[in-house]
Amino acid sequence: MRKKTILITGASGEIGQALIKALASKNSHQLLTLDLHGLPADTKPLTTHIEGDILDEYLLGRLVSQYDFDAIYHLAALLSTRAEFVPEAAHKVNVEGTLRLLKMAAEQSQWRGQAVQFIFPSSIAVYGLPDLETKGQRKVREWEYNNPTTMYGCNKLYCELLGSYYSRNYRQLAADKPEMLDFRGLRFPGLISAFTLPTGGTSDYAPEMIHAAAQNQPYHCFVRPDSIIPFMAMPDAVTALLKLAQAPRSALSRNVYNVTGFSLTAEAIRERVLQAFPQAQIDYRTDLKRQAIVDSWPADIHDAAASQDWGWQPEYNADRTFEEYLFPNIRERYDK
């Protein structure tokens, strides 16, 4: 008999490590994790970990034969900045990898006669605002300005549509309508973690400032001082994923929801870092190409649908994120 399991792909990344700990504390399912890399020592005992590639069809076939997935948290992806250097590779990982997992989850839903939950972290990279004037006007809702300017944003938006298709219309012309998978997505803002290092995302100038300051290293911020996008503390990101997964399917009016925490300019972040680390050396050396990407993302996003449908509310505002979560934990990391 196959084991009831939750699968987490991309498990060694920022969200994955935090999610493993949160799900392991509930102790309701066996955890199976998949990543190209191994897990750190503090999370490795909490899961059965496989080092492998989501594009490996043989590996996915073996997993299907051994495990009965109640839920899949599909976190594996090539992020925005890296994807611009290798767009074809990003498409392969971000789209083809997601498509294979969606198909696997859809087929398992049919075999077991019960929907497999497919939780998908999307991004504000799906938005593409035409100019700074438009960016400054108001919060952006889910269906507005879906004109991404990056390969990563294109990949995420297309995968949202694929998830909706497999969740609502897969094999729609079949004589007997199959059980559909339960696809649920979140459009995250820039995520900031105190416990994992930034990995080259376009929004990573915020955590990079803090990590550099804590190590007494100079930092050259790659965006203008007035650059503004929404951010979220990693604990809120994990809470959002879990709350969305726990919501009754009947309560959801959408397949994909905006969620956010707070919006700050790069200069406001720099000022907070200087208050905590007065010796910090932070200046601006704008990378025009990365700046253009940040300028195309909203200054803030509208997340009322998530609040109304499944009770989303961030626990970490800007003050709590920096003063209680980021500064003390990052300082402790380097003091050791």
N, C-alpha and C positions, 0 to 999 in steps of 0.2 A: 504494500500500500504506500502510495507516495505521500510525502510529508507536507502538511500545511505550512506554507512559507511566505515570508515577505522578501522580495528581491529588491536590492538597491544597487543600481549601476552607478559608475562614477563615484564609488564609495570613499575613495581616499581624498576627495576634494573637500572644499570648505564646508559645503552644506552636508555632504555625506558623513563626515566624521561626527558632526553635531547630531545628525539624524539617527545614526547608529546608537549613540548613547541614549537618546530620548526613547527610541523604540525598545531598546534592551531593558530599560527601566520598567516598562509595562509588562514584560515577560509573558506576552500572550501568544506570540508566534516565534517559530524559529526564524532567525535572520540568515539570509544568504546574500553575500555581497560580491560584486564583480567590478574589477578595475584592472587597468594595465599595470598598476603598481601595487605594492603591498600596503598594509595598514600600519599605523604607528602602534607602539606597544600597548598604549592605554585602551585602544579599541579592538585590537586583534582578538582577545579572548571572548568578545561579546558576540561574535558572528562566525559562520563558516565562510571563509573568504577564498575566492578563486581569482587568480591573476590571469586575465584573459581579455579578449577583444570582443566587443558586442557585434563586430562584423564577422565573427567566426561562426558560420552556420552549424558546423559540427558541434561546437560547444553549446550553442543554444538548443540544438536537438537533444543533446545529452541532459541538459538541465530540465527540459520539458519531460523527459522520460523518468526523471528521478523526483521531481518536486511538483506539488500542486500549489500554484501561486494564488494566494488570496489578494495580494496587492503587489504592484510594481511601482517603485519610485525611480523614475528614469532620469538620473542626474548627469549622466555622461555626456560631454560635449566639448568641442573646441570653442574657446571663448572669443570675444569680439576682436581684440587686437590681433591675436595669433591667426584667427580665421582670415584676416585681410591679407596676410602673407601667403597663406596656402588655401585659397578659397575652394579649390576642387577637393582637397583633402577634408576641409571643413564640411562640405556638402556630403561627402561620403559618410563621415562620422555622425554628423548632426541630423541628416535626413535619412540616409539609407539605414543607419543603425536604429533610428527611431521606428522606421517603417517595419523592419524585421521584428522588433519587439512588439509593436502594435498587432501585427499579424499573429504572432505567437500568443499574445494575450487574447485576441479575438477567437482563435481556435480553441484555446483552453476554456474560454467562456462557454463555447458551444458544447464541448465534451462534457463539462461538469454540470451544464444546465444552470449555471449561476455566474453572474458577471464578475470578472476579474477587475479590480480597481486599478486604473493606470493613472498615476499622479505625475504630472509633467511641469517642471519649473520653466516657465518662459521668461520674458525679459522686456523691459522698456525699449530694448533695441528694435522691437517690432514697429516702433513709431518713427516717423520721419517728418518733422515739422519744416515748413518751407523757409522760415526766416526767424530771426530773434524777436521781431515784433510779435509774431504769432505765438512764439514760445512763451512770451511774458503775459499773455492775455488771461489765461485761466487754466484750471485743471483739465487734463485730457481724459476723456472717457474711452472705454474699451474699443468702440467701433470707429473712433476718429483717427485720422492721420496714419492709417496703417500703410505707410509708404517707406519701409526701411531703406537705409542707405548703405548698410553693411551686409556682407554675406551671412554673418551670424544672425542678424535681424531677419533676413529673408528666410533662413533656415527655420528659425523659431516660429515665424508666422505660418509658414507652410505646414510645419508639424502640428500646430494648433488645428489647422484645417483638416489634416489627416486624422487627428484624434477625434475630431467631431464627426468625420465621415465614418470611422470604425465604430464610434459610439452610437450613431443614429441611422446610418444608411448602408452599412456593409452588407453585401449580397442582397440588396433590396429587391431584386427581381427573382429571387429564389422562391420556389413554390411554398416552402415552409420557412418562415422568417426565423433566422437563428437568434439565439441569445446574444445580445450586444454587450461588448465590454463597457466599463464605466469609466470614461475618460474625464479627468478633471485637471485643469491647468491654472497656474498662477503666474501673472506677469510681475516679476520682482523688479524693484529699483536696484540701485547699487547696494550690494551687500557688504557689510563690514564685520569681520570676525576678529576677536581678540586672541584666538588660540591657533589659527592657521595663518601662514604667510600669504600675502597677495600673490596672485598667479598671472598677472599680466592683463587683467581685464581693463577696459577703457575707463571704468569708474574707480580704479584702484589707487588713484592719486590720494584719496582720503586716507586709507589705511597705510599707504606707503609713507606719508608724512609722519605718522605716529611712530611707525617702526624705525624709521631713520632717526627721529629725535631721541627715541629711547636708547639708541646705540651711539649717540653723539656723532652721527654721520650727517653731512650736508645733504639736502634734498632739493632737486630742481623740479618744481611742479610743471607738468607738461600742458596745463590749461591756463587760461587767463584768470586773474583774481575774481572777476565777476561771473565766472562760469557757475551755473546752478543746475543741479539735477536732484531727484529724490534719492534718499538712502534709507537703509533699514539695518538694524542690529541683527546679527545672526540668530540670537535666541528667538526674536520675533519671526524670522523666516521659518524656523523649524516649527514654531507654534502654529503659524499659518498653514503649513503643509499638513500638520496633524489635525487641525480643526476642520480643514476642508475635507480630509479623508473621513472624518467622523460624522460629517453632516449627512442627514438622510438624503437619498438621491432625489426624492420628491420635492425637497426644499430648494433645489438648485434651478435657477432660471437661466443659467449660462453654463457653457463648458469651460470657459476661461474667465478668470477674474483679475482685476487690478488689486494689488495690495501695496501699501506704502507706510513709511514711518515719518520722515521729516525731510525737508528740503533746506540745504545750506549752500552758500557760495563757497568757492575754494578759499577765498580770503577769510570767511567766517571760520572755516575749519582751521586754517593756519593760525588765526588768533587764539583759538581754543588750545591748539597744540603748544603755542608759545607760553600760554598761561601755565600749562602743566610742566613744560620743559623749557624754562627761560633761556637755556643755552642753545636751543635748536637753531639751526641755520637753514632757513627755507626761503628760496627765491623762485622766480618764475622764468622758465625758458619754454615758451609756448611751441608745441609741436602742431603746426597748422593742420595737418591731416587728422590727428586725433582730436584736435579742437573742433574741427568741422563735424565729427561724429557726435561729440558731446553737445554741440549746438543744435543738432537735429533731434535730440531727445527732449522730452517735456521737462519743464521746471517743476511740475507737480502732476500727479495723476489722481483721478477721481476713483475712490474705492468704496463708494456707497453701496454698490450691489453686493459686495462681499460682506459688508456690515449688516445689510438687511437680510440676506439669505442664510448666512451661517454664523453671524455674530462676531465678525472680525473686528478687533480693536487692538492696535499696537500697544504693548506695555512699555516700550522704550521710546521716549521722546529724545530730542537732541541732548538735553542736559543729562539724563540718566544714561544714555548710550556712552557718552564720553566720560562722565565723572565716575559712574559706578561700574561700567563694564569694560570700556576700552583702556583707559589710562592705567587703572590699578593692575589689570591682568597683563598688559603688555610690559609695563614697568617691571612686574615680578618676573616675567619671562627672561628679561635681559639681566636683571640683578642676579639671577642664579648663575 
